[in-house]
Amino acid sequence: MNVTNNPFSEEEFNVFQQLLAPLDERQLAWVAGYLAALSVRAPGDRTSLPEEHPDSNGTLQSTPAKKLTILYGSRTGNGANLAKIALRMAVEQGVEATLKNMEDYPVKSLEQEECLLVIVSTHGDGEPPFQAKTVYDFLHGKRAPGLSRLEYAVFALGDSSYFHFCKTGKEFDSRLAELGARRLRPVQLSDVDIKPEDESWLKEFFGQLKGEPAAAPVRQAGFKLAKALKGTAAGSVLKSNALGRGPANPASYNRKNPLQAQVFEKINLHGRGSDRTTLHIELQTEGLTYLPGDSAGIIPVNSEQLTDEVLAVTGLQAGEKVEVNGVQSELREALQRHLEIGKLTPDQIGKLIALIPDEEPVSLSSPDGAVATRSDTKTGLAKLTENPSALQEYLYGRDIVDLLTDFPVKLTAAQLTGLLKPLQPRYYSIASSPNAFPGEVHLTVALVGYEKNGRNKRGTCTGFLSDVTTDDETVPVFIESNPHFRLPDDPSTPIIMIGAGTGIAPYRAFVQERELTPGAGKSWLIFGNRHFETEFLYQTEWQNYLKSGALTRMDVAFSRDGAQPVYVQHRMLENAKELYDWIAMGAQVYICGDMRKMAADVQQALSTILQQEGGLSAGQAQEELDLMQRERRLQLDVY
């Protein structure tokens, strides 16, 4: 195709091609005609369409002439990919729509919006992702305008294994209504994987925009939403109506169809005498492409021991046939490979209560010989849900075996599989540069092991990776793009890398990449762990990088080696002037590690440094940190 005279930037043209890719000849012809008609209309001209009206159920129908803005905010690529698919659906349905990233959205434009589809995720402990924070804060602030001319709907992304499931989406939904906007559809709460009801919600939403009754079937789009998400390459993340930086993987390798990667190296990085284990794992991954900063998604297999324990506590037969996600298999296969049996989520308590019949007087025995009636079990579970903090404490570290031991309920195989969630991938920051190690992905994995409720337990995925050998065994892997954790576009830009424990992984990739990049700028690594002798991860490599100049400076903090704990934030404050000077000359700052403690402490240390060395107030320092994040001079990869 000759695109020499096209009026688009390269990124805009890539988006244009992405939008057209799934369309067949009939749909392309329709789009061509639609665009041709738009090009000859007079400025401001709009086709006359039916007026707004309620349907027979009282549901408000949108005025079809209104323009739709799809506004998304998500830390990962999931929200961006869903927003892109929603835009495709809008095009297919003939709805005039624009796609915008909350991160770059001018908040004062909200007053001019006519119709909004908000797609937003929840991050951390019920917080909005940083990409949505500016819009979120504006809406919840004193300067928020009245929005009585606005119609909207909210599609919330979340994970019900967390207590604040879809909290940010719910808050967007309620706040827009408080400001006078008219809700077109109840907020959609989407749990991890896109399900048929999510697709139906979007179809009905676009049907409303066209003036169709909400319950009426909407003309089928040219693709299934789940299929489109499956085929979306990890790395094709939209930003400001353009594809984000990062290579696309072949559509054949993704979360639904991962690459079976052979393990050809597995090393314990801890020294002799350590009471913990961190593995360095090397996978052979020909066919996958990624950038430094991306993550690898690993799809684990539950252990045989835990699978046996689930079968024992339920009394069900391993060979019983069940259906999970439309696929039939034996119960053992489903438990081991398709269902989450290693952890509990808050909503499972309510689901279990609903499975207990009200009638008496059946007695249920738990494996330890205790006997409880149905009403005892139901009452105990109900009391647990009355106190959120007690429920959170109970769920922590427990699994389905613990739950059914503590609260015996006789379940059928179908009820058990319906109670359990789909087995989810676990994500690990990639610890290698694709240029330094072509065809390979390196991981840094801390093994999880603990005792709870009288049982020894392991992390689902870390246990799986620990058991995998290098003898022709494979690991299901795919790439999860992380466009918000990238090396600077200008390689001469200095970088400051701050991390603890396995948070060092992406910095290994960064330094490997910078070593191969001509004209790379200075780099400073601040790393923390418990003990110098046993837990200085990749120590020899860092020493070699310091000698070669690939790494300019390294400061370390080992918290258990001295009389008083010393963490990375202490090293930062000890070197406040030098850090401030680096930041002042344009250095990009990276934080990787624990979200709840380490990342918060590091950000507080940065604020203190800006106040101490830059003469800023606490409020000004926070504004500067927010600006640094918006400008990608401060980037976080926290978990």
C-alpha positions in Angstrom: 0.0 0.0 0.0 1.4 3.4 -0.9 1.2 5.5 2.2 3.7 8.2 1.1 1.2 11.0 1.3 -0.7 9.9 4.3 -1.5 12.7 6.8 -0.9 10.6 9.9 2.1 10.2 12.2 3.6 6.8 12.2 1.9 5.9 15.5 -1.5 7.2 14.3 -1.1 5.1 11.1 -0.3 2.1 13.2 -3.5 2.6 15.2 -5.4 3.0 12.0 -4.1 -0.3 10.7 -4.9 -2.0 14.0 -8.5 -0.9 13.8 -8.9 -2.2 10.3 -7.1 -5.5 10.8 -10.1 -7.6 12.0 -12.6 -6.3 9.5 -13.8 -8.4 6.6 -14.5 -7.1 3.0 -18.1 -6.2 3.8 -17.1 -4.3 6.9 -14.2 -2.5 5.1 -16.6 -1.4 2.4 -19.0 0.0 5.0 -16.2 1.9 6.8 -15.0 3.3 3.5 -18.5 4.6 2.7 -19.0 6.0 6.2 -15.7 7.9 6.1 -16.4 9.2 2.6 -19.7 10.5 3.9 -18.0 12.2 6.8 -15.5 13.9 4.5 -18.1 15.6 2.4 -20.4 16.9 5.2 -20.3 20.5 6.1 -18.5 21.4 9.4 -20.8 20.9 12.3 -23.4 19.0 10.2 -24.9 16.0 12.0 -27.4 13.5 10.8 -30.8 13.9 12.5 -31.4 11.0 14.9 -34.1 10.1 17.4 -34.4 12.2 20.5 -33.5 10.8 24.0 -36.2 8.7 25.5 -36.7 6.1 28.2 -37.5 2.5 27.2 -40.4 0.5 28.6 -38.3 -0.4 31.7 -37.4 3.3 32.4 -33.8 2.9 31.3 -32.4 6.1 29.8 -31.5 5.9 26.2 -28.7 8.0 24.8 -29.3 10.6 22.1 -27.6 8.9 19.2 -26.1 12.1 17.8 -23.8 12.5 20.7 -20.1 11.8 20.3 -18.6 9.1 22.5 -15.3 9.5 24.3 -13.7 6.2 25.5 -11.6 7.2 28.4 -9.3 4.6 29.9 -7.0 4.4 32.9 -5.0 1.3 33.6 -1.5 0.4 34.9 -1.2 -2.7 32.8 -2.1 -3.1 29.1 -5.5 -4.8 29.9 -7.5 -1.5 30.2 -5.8 -0.1 27.1 -6.5 -3.3 25.1 -10.1 -3.4 26.2 -10.5 0.3 25.2 -9.0 -0.4 21.8 -11.5 -3.2 21.3 -14.4 -1.0 22.5 -13.3 1.5 19.8 -13.4 -1.2 17.2 -16.9 -2.1 18.3 -18.0 1.5 18.1 -16.7 1.8 14.5 -18.5 -1.4 13.6 -21.7 -0.1 15.2 -21.4 3.3 13.4 -20.9 5.2 16.6 -18.6 8.3 16.3 -16.0 7.7 19.0 -12.6 8.9 20.2 -10.1 7.0 22.3 -8.3 8.9 25.1 -5.8 7.9 27.8 -6.6 9.4 31.2 -2.9 9.9 31.7 -2.8 12.6 29.0 -6.4 13.8 29.3 -7.0 17.5 29.9 -9.5 17.3 32.8 -11.2 20.6 32.0 -12.4 18.9 28.8 -14.9 16.9 30.9 -17.3 19.8 30.8 -17.4 19.6 27.0 -17.9 15.8 26.8 -21.3 14.6 25.7 -21.0 10.9 26.3 -18.3 8.9 28.2 -17.4 5.3 28.4 -14.9 5.0 31.3 -12.7 1.9 31.4 -10.7 1.9 34.6 -8.8 -0.6 36.8 -8.1 -0.6 40.5 -4.6 -0.8 41.8 -3.0 -1.8 45.0 -5.2 -1.5 48.1 -8.2 0.0 46.4 -6.3 2.9 44.8 -6.8 4.3 41.3 -3.8 3.5 39.0 -1.5 6.5 38.6 -2.6 6.8 35.0 -6.1 7.6 36.2 -5.1 9.7 39.3 -5.3 13.1 37.8 -8.8 12.6 36.4 -9.9 10.8 39.6 -8.6 13.6 41.9 -10.2 16.3 39.7 -13.6 14.6 39.8 -13.4 14.2 43.6 -12.0 17.7 44.2 -13.6 21.0 45.0 -13.2 22.2 41.4 -15.2 19.4 39.9 -17.8 20.9 37.5 -21.5 20.0 37.2 -21.9 17.5 34.4 -25.6 17.5 33.8 -25.1 17.4 30.0 -23.0 14.3 30.2 -24.1 10.7 29.7 -21.8 7.9 30.8 -21.2 4.3 31.6 -18.3 2.7 33.6 -16.6 -0.6 32.8 -14.5 -1.4 35.9 -11.6 -3.9 35.8 -10.5 -5.7 38.9 -9.6 -8.9 40.7 -12.1 -10.3 43.2 -9.2 -11.9 45.1 -8.6 -8.4 46.5 -10.9 -6.9 49.1 -11.4 -3.6 47.2 -12.7 -5.3 44.1 -13.3 -2.7 41.3 -13.3 0.0 43.9 -12.0 2.7 41.6 -14.6 1.9 38.9 -17.4 2.1 41.5 -16.1 5.4 42.7 -16.0 6.9 39.2 -19.5 5.7 38.6 -20.9 7.1 41.8 -19.0 10.4 41.5 -20.1 11.1 38.0 -23.7 10.6 39.1 -23.2 12.9 42.0 -22.0 15.6 39.6 -25.2 15.4 37.6 -24.2 13.1 34.8 -26.8 10.5 33.6 -25.9 6.9 34.0 -26.7 4.9 30.9 -25.9 1.5 32.3 -25.1 0.1 35.8 -21.3 -0.1 36.3 -19.9 -3.4 34.9 -17.6 -5.2 37.4 -15.2 -7.4 35.4 -13.2 -10.0 37.3 -9.7 -10.7 35.7 -10.8 -12.4 32.5 -13.3 -11.0 30.1 -16.5 -13.1 30.3 -19.6 -13.4 28.0 -21.6 -11.0 30.3 -18.9 -8.4 29.8 -19.2 -8.7 26.1 -23.0 -8.5 26.4 -22.7 -5.3 28.5 -20.6 -3.6 25.8 -22.9 -4.7 23.0 -26.0 -3.4 24.9 -24.2 -0.1 25.6 -23.4 0.5 22.0 -27.0 -0.5 21.2 -28.2 2.2 23.5 -26.0 4.8 21.8 -27.7 3.9 18.5 -31.1 4.3 20.1 -31.9 0.6 20.4 -33.8 -0.7 23.4 -31.3 -2.0 26.0 -32.8 -5.5 25.9 -32.9 -5.7 22.2 -30.2 -7.8 20.5 -27.5 -5.7 19.0 -26.1 -6.5 15.6 -23.1 -8.9 16.1 -19.7 -7.2 15.8 -17.2 -8.5 13.4 -15.4 -10.4 16.1 -15.9 -11.8 19.6 -14.6 -9.7 22.4 -12.9 -12.6 24.1 -11.4 -13.7 20.8 -10.2 -10.1 20.1 -8.6 -9.9 23.6 -6.9 -13.3 23.0 -5.5 -12.1 19.7 -4.3 -8.8 21.1 -0.5 -8.9 21.1 1.1 -8.2 24.4 2.8 -4.9 23.8 0.1 -3.2 21.7 -0.8 -0.7 24.3 -2.5 2.5 23.4 -1.5 5.9 24.6 -3.0 9.2 23.4 -4.7 7.5 20.5 -1.4 5.8 19.5 0.2 2.5 20.1 2.6 2.5 23.0 6.3 1.7 22.5 7.1 -2.0 22.5 7.3 -4.9 20.0 4.2 -7.0 19.4 4.4 -10.7 20.0 3.0 -13.2 17.5 -0.8 -13.5 18.2 -0.3 -17.3 18.6 1.6 -16.7 21.9 -0.4 -15.0 24.6 -2.1 -15.7 27.8 -4.6 -18.1 26.3 -2.0 -19.9 24.2 1.4 -19.5 25.9 4.8 -20.6 24.6 6.0 -23.9 26.1 9.5 -22.7 27.1 12.2 -25.1 28.1 14.1 -24.5 31.3 17.8 -24.7 30.6 19.3 -23.1 33.7 18.1 -22.9 37.3 20.4 -21.6 40.0 19.9 -20.6 43.7 21.2 -17.1 44.1 21.5 -17.3 47.9 24.7 -18.2 49.6 25.2 -21.2 51.8 23.4 -20.9 55.2 20.5 -18.8 54.0 17.1 -19.8 55.2 15.4 -18.6 52.0 15.8 -19.4 48.3 15.8 -17.1 45.3 16.1 -18.8 41.9 17.7 -17.5 38.8 15.8 -19.3 35.9 16.7 -19.1 32.3 14.0 -20.0 29.7 14.4 -20.7 26.0 11.9 -18.5 24.4 12.5 -18.3 20.6 9.4 -16.6 19.1 8.7 -14.2 22.0 9.8 -10.6 21.8 10.0 -8.1 24.6 11.7 -5.0 25.9 13.6 -4.4 29.2 11.0 -3.6 31.8 8.4 -6.1 30.5 7.1 -9.0 32.6 6.8 -12.7 31.9 3.5 -14.3 32.7 3.9 -17.9 33.9 0.9 -20.2 34.0 1.5 -22.6 36.9 0.2 -26.1 37.7 -1.1 -26.8 41.2 0.9 -29.4 43.1 -0.2 -33.0 43.3 -0.2 -32.9 47.1 -2.6 -30.0 47.3 -4.8 -31.5 44.6 -5.0 -34.8 46.6 -5.8 -32.8 49.8 -8.7 -31.1 48.0 -10.1 -34.4 46.8 -9.7 -35.8 50.3 -11.5 -33.0 52.1 -14.4 -33.0 49.6 -14.7 -36.8 49.3 -15.0 -36.4 45.5 -13.7 -38.8 43.0 -10.6 -37.8 40.9 -12.1 -39.2 37.7 -15.5 -37.5 37.9 -16.3 -35.5 34.8 -16.6 -31.7 35.2 -16.8 -28.7 32.9 -14.6 -25.6 33.4 -14.8 -22.7 31.0 -16.7 -24.8 28.5 -14.1 -27.6 28.5 -14.8 -31.0 29.9 -12.1 -32.9 31.9 -11.7 -35.1 34.9 -11.9 -33.4 38.3 -8.2 -34.0 39.1 -7.2 -32.4 35.8 -9.4 -29.4 36.5 -8.1 -28.9 40.0 -4.5 -29.3 39.1 -4.4 -27.3 35.8 -7.4 -25.0 35.6 -8.6 -23.9 39.0 -7.2 -21.7 41.8 -6.9 -24.0 44.8 -4.0 -22.4 46.6 -5.7 -19.2 47.9 -9.1 -17.9 48.9 -11.0 -14.7 47.9 -13.6 -12.7 49.9 -16.4 -13.5 47.5 -15.9 -17.3 47.9 -17.3 -17.1 51.5 -20.6 -15.7 50.2 -20.7 -18.3 47.5 -20.2 -21.1 50.0 -22.9 -19.7 52.3 -25.3 -19.8 49.3 -24.5 -23.5 48.7 -25.6 -24.5 52.2 -29.3 -25.5 52.3 -31.4 -23.9 55.1 -33.1 -27.1 56.2 -31.8 -29.1 59.2 -30.7 -31.4 60.8 -27.8 -32.7 58.8 -24.4 -33.1 60.6 -21.2 -32.7 58.8 -17.8 -34.1 59.9 -14.6 -32.5 59.1 -11.4 -34.5 58.6 -10.3 -33.9 62.2 -13.4 -35.6 63.5 -15.3 -32.4 64.6 -19.0 -32.4 63.9 -21.0 -29.4 62.9 -24.6 -28.9 61.7 -25.4 -27.0 58.6 -26.7 -24.1 60.6 -23.5 -24.0 62.6 -21.4 -23.8 59.4 -23.7 -21.2 57.9 -23.7 -19.1 61.0 -20.0 -19.3 61.4 -19.4 -18.2 57.8 -21.9 -15.4 58.1 -20.2 -14.0 61.2 -16.9 -14.1 59.3 -18.3 -11.8 56.6 -19.6 -9.3 59.2 -16.1 -8.1 60.1 -14.0 -7.2 57.0 -10.7 -7.0 59.0 -11.4 -10.4 60.6 -12.3 -11.9 57.2 -9.1 -10.5 55.7 -7.1 -12.0 58.5 -8.8 -15.4 58.1 -8.3 -15.6 54.4 -4.6 -14.6 54.5 -2.5 -17.7 53.8 -5.4 -20.1 53.8 -6.7 -22.2 50.9 -9.8 -24.2 49.9 -8.7 -27.2 52.1 -8.5 -24.9 55.1 -11.9 -23.4 54.4 -13.7 -26.8 54.0 -11.9 -28.1 57.1 -13.0 -25.2 59.2 -16.5 -25.0 57.7 -17.5 -28.5 56.4 -19.9 -28.4 53.5 -20.9 -31.3 51.3 -20.3 -30.2 47.7 -20.8 -31.8 44.4 -18.0 -31.7 41.8 -20.0 -29.0 39.9 -20.5 -26.9 43.0 -16.8 -27.2 43.9 -15.6 -26.1 40.5 -18.2 -23.3 40.5 -16.8 -22.1 43.8 -13.2 -22.0 42.6 -11.8 -19.3 40.4 -9.8 -19.9 37.2 -6.1 -20.5 37.7 -4.4 -17.2 37.0 -0.9 -16.5 35.6 1.8 -15.1 37.9 3.9 -12.2 36.6 7.7 -11.8 37.1 9.8 -8.9 35.9 12.2 -10.1 33.2 15.8 -10.0 34.4 17.4 -10.1 30.9 17.9 -7.9 27.9 16.7 -9.4 24.6 19.8 -8.0 22.9 22.2 -9.5 25.5 20.4 -12.8 25.5 18.4 -13.3 22.3 15.8 -16.0 22.4 15.9 -16.2 26.2 14.0 -14.9 29.2 15.6 -14.8 32.6 13.6 -14.6 35.8 14.4 -13.9 39.5 12.0 -15.8 41.6 11.9 -15.8 45.4 10.4 -19.1 46.7 7.4 -18.8 49.0 7.0 -21.3 51.9 5.2 -21.0 55.2 3.2 -22.9 57.8 -0.5 -22.1 58.3 -3.3 -23.9 60.1 -0.9 -26.8 60.9 0.0 -27.4 57.2 3.2 -26.6 55.3 2.4 -24.5 52.2 4.2 -23.2 49.1 3.4 -20.5 46.7 1.4 -21.8 43.7 3.8 -20.6 41.0 7.1 -20.5 42.9 6.5 -24.1 44.0 5.8 -25.0 40.4 9.0 -23.4 39.2 10.9 -24.9 42.0 9.8 -28.4 41.0 10.5 -27.9 37.2 13.8 -29.5 36.1 16.0 -28.8 33.1 15.4 -32.3 31.8 13.1 -31.4 28.9 10.4 -29.9 31.1 8.7 -26.8 29.9 7.0 -23.8 31.4 4.0 -22.0 29.8 5.1 -18.4 29.3 3.9 -15.3 27.6 5.0 -11.6 27.6 3.1 -8.9 29.5 4.1 -5.6 28.2 4.9 -2.9 30.8 5.0 0.4 28.9 5.2 2.3 32.1 8.6 0.9 33.1 10.9 1.7 30.2 14.4 2.9 29.7 14.6 6.6 28.5 14.1 7.2 24.8 17.4 9.2 24.9 20.0 6.7 26.0 22.3 9.5 27.3 19.7 10.2 30.1 21.0 9.2 33.5 19.0 6.6 35.4 18.6 5.9 39.1 17.4 2.4 39.9 16.0 1.6 43.4 14.9 -1.9 44.5 14.9 -4.5 47.2 14.9 -8.3 46.9 13.7 -9.6 43.6 13.0 -6.0 42.7 16.5 -6.0 41.3 15.4 -8.1 38.3 14.4 -5.5 35.8 17.6 -3.5 36.6 19.7 -6.4 35.5 17.9 -6.1 32.1 18.4 -2.3 32.1 22.1 -2.5 32.7 22.6 -5.3 30.2 20.8 -3.1 27.6 22.7 0.0 28.4 26.0 -1.8 28.2 25.2 -2.6 24.5 23.9 0.9 23.8 26.3 3.5 22.4 26.3 6.8 24.3 24.5 5.4 27.3 24.4 7.8 30.2 25.3 7.3 33.9 23.5 4.7 36.0 23.1 4.4 39.8 21.7 1.3 41.5 20.5 1.3 45.1 19.7 -2.2 46.2 18.6 -3.7 49.5 18.2 -7.2 51.0 18.6 -8.9 54.4 22.2 -10.2 54.4 25.3 -9.3 52.5 26.9 -12.7 52.7 23.9 -14.8 51.5 21.5 -12.4 49.7 23.5 -10.1 47.5 21.7 -11.1 44.3 23.9 -11.1 41.2 26.8 -9.7 43.2 29.6 -10.7 40.8 27.7 -9.3 37.8 27.3 -5.9 39.5 30.9 -5.8 40.3 31.8 -6.5 36.7 29.4 -3.8 35.4 31.0 -1.3 37.8 34.4 -2.2 36.4 33.2 -1.9 32.8 31.4 1.4 33.4 28.0 0.0 32.4 27.0 0.7 36.0 28.3 4.1 37.4 27.5 3.7 41.0 26.0 1.2 43.4 24.9 1.6 47.0 23.6 -1.3 49.1 21.5 -1.8 52.3 21.4 -5.1 54.2 18.8 -4.7 56.8 19.8 -7.6 59.1 23.5 -7.2 59.3 23.8 -4.3 61.7 22.5 -3.4 65.1 19.8 -1.3 63.5 17.9 -2.1 60.3 19.1 -0.2 57.2 16.9 -0.1 54.1 17.3 1.5 50.7 15.5 4.7 51.8 18.2 5.2 54.4 20.9 5.0 51.8 18.9 7.5 49.7 18.8 10.0 52.5 22.5 9.5 53.3 23.2 10.5 49.7 20.5 13.2 49.4 22.6 15.9 47.7 24.0 13.5 45.0 20.5 12.1 44.3 19.0 15.6 44.1 21.8 16.6 41.7 21.2 13.6 39.4 17.4 14.3 39.4 18.0 18.0 38.7 20.1 17.1 35.7 17.3 15.0 34.3 17.8 11.5 35.6 14.9 9.1 35.4 14.1 7.4 38.7 12.8 3.8 38.9 11.3 2.0 41.9 10.7 -1.8 41.9 9.6 -4.0 44.7 7.0 -4.3 47.5 4.1 -1.9 47.0 2.9 -1.5 50.5 6.1 -0.8 52.4 9.2 -0.4 50.3 7.8 1.7 47.5 5.9 4.0 49.9 9.1 4.5 52.0 11.2 5.2 48.9 8.7 7.8 47.6 8.7 9.5 51.1 12.5 9.6 51.0 12.3 11.2 47.5 9.9 13.8 48.9 12.2 14.5 51.8 15.1 14.9 49.5 13.2 17.4 47.3 12.2 19.4 50.4 15.7 19.3 52.0 17.8 19.9 48.9 15.4 21.7 46.7 13.7 24.0 49.2 10.2 22.8 48.5 7.3 22.5 50.9 5.8 19.0 51.4 2.9 19.9 49.1 5.3 21.2 46.4 7.4 18.1 46.7 4.4 15.9 46.2 3.4 17.9 43.2 6.9 17.5 41.8 6.8 13.8 42.2 3.4 13.6 40.5 4.8 15.7 37.6 7.8 13.3 37.4 5.5 10.4 37.1 3.4 12.1 34.4 6.5 12.9 32.5 7.9 9.4 33.0 10.9 10.7 35.0 9.6 8.6 37.9 8.5 5.0 37.0 7.2 2.3 39.3 7.0 -1.5 39.0 5.5 -2.5 42.3 3.6 -5.6 43.5 
